[in-house]
Amino acid sequence: SKMPCRSYSIPAYLCKLGSKLRKIKGSVCHDCYAQAGSYNWGNVERALEMRNELMSTATRNPKFRKQFIESFVYLLTRNEKKTASWGDPSFFRWFDSGDLLSMAHLDIIHDIALKTPNVMHWLPTREFSLIKKYCESNRPALNNLTIRLSCNMIGDEAPKAYHRLRDAHPDRRITFSSSHTKRHEAPEGFTECTADLHNNECNDCRLCWTLTPISYKFKVKRAAA
């Protein structure tokens, strides 16, 4: 409900790096929001598994891959006006739960973005190696796909490798995200997300789709007394 637009998700337990970070206290994944709350509802879990099964099949079956991309493009472009149920059709977020699983996974996202030039795509990910391989490939650069590399630990600044990748590929839309626990304590060089100041909703803000490095407020769970 936070998002001002539609989004796509798969089960968070499938995250390659995220599953390891979840065991590390102080990491952004330690208290994974996508493995709690409404994400544990039966209908939501079934939907997440279904999406993963469909996209995984698309990575293995060329015929189904074509059908999957065509269907996805249709869903992204069929609504021309903003509605209460669909949100802003000009923007789309990948992975409000889950992350990239393979290069074939990323290729599908690239092709969907390529075929929907009027939709601004936001891809947050921790899979640096896949993004590096993508940037070094001959795939055409897209001006409607913002790739936001996530820092792993709360309060971290973007590592030098992130900066080197961004600077080496200025034609790719590469930027960063981090997290903080207290207002006005975002890592240096990051703009604070202010969603927590207005009912934890994006409203008219679209900063996540820009190249601005952003730090998100991390809500620390307190143990029961």
URCORQUI-V558731 format. One record per backbone hydrogen bond with DSSP energy under -1.0 kcal/mol. CO is the residue of the C=O (numbers start at 1). NH is the residue of the N-H. If there is no record, write none. Layout:
CO,NH + CO,NH
This chain:
2,202 + 4,88 + 6,93 + 8,95 + 8,96 + 11,14 + 12,15 + 15,19 + 17,21 + 18,22 + 20,23 + 21,24 + 24,27 + 26,154 + 27,30 + 32,35 + 33,36 + 36,39 + 37,40 + 38,41 + 41,45 + 42,46 + 43,47 + 44,48 + 45,49 + 46,50 + 47,51 + 48,52 + 49,53 + 50,54 + 51,55 + 52,56 + 53,57 + 54,58 + 55,59 + 57,60 + 57,61 + 61,65 + 62,66 + 63,67 + 64,68 + 65,69 + 66,70 + 67,71 + 68,72 + 69,73 + 70,74 + 71,75 + 72,76 + 73,77 + 74,78 + 83,87 + 87,83 + 88,91 + 90,120 + 92,122 + 93,8 + 97,10 + 102,106 + 103,107 + 104,108 + 105,109 + 106,110 + 107,111 + 108,112 + 109,113 + 110,114 + 111,115 + 113,116 + 116,119 + 120,92 + 121,146 + 122,94 + 123,148 + 125,150 + 126,128 + 127,131 + 128,132 + 129,133 + 130,134 + 131,135 + 132,136 + 134,137 + 144,121 + 146,123 + 147,175 + 148,125 + 149,177 + 152,28 + 153,156 + 159,163 + 160,164 + 161,165 + 162,166 + 163,167 + 164,168 + 169,172 + 172,174 + 173,147 + 175,149 + 176,214 + 177,151 + 178,216 + 179,155 + 180,218 + 182,185 + 187,190 + 191,215 + 194,197 + 195,198 + 195,200 + 198,201 + 202,205 + 206,209 + 207,210 + 213,191 + 214,178 + 215,193 + 216,180
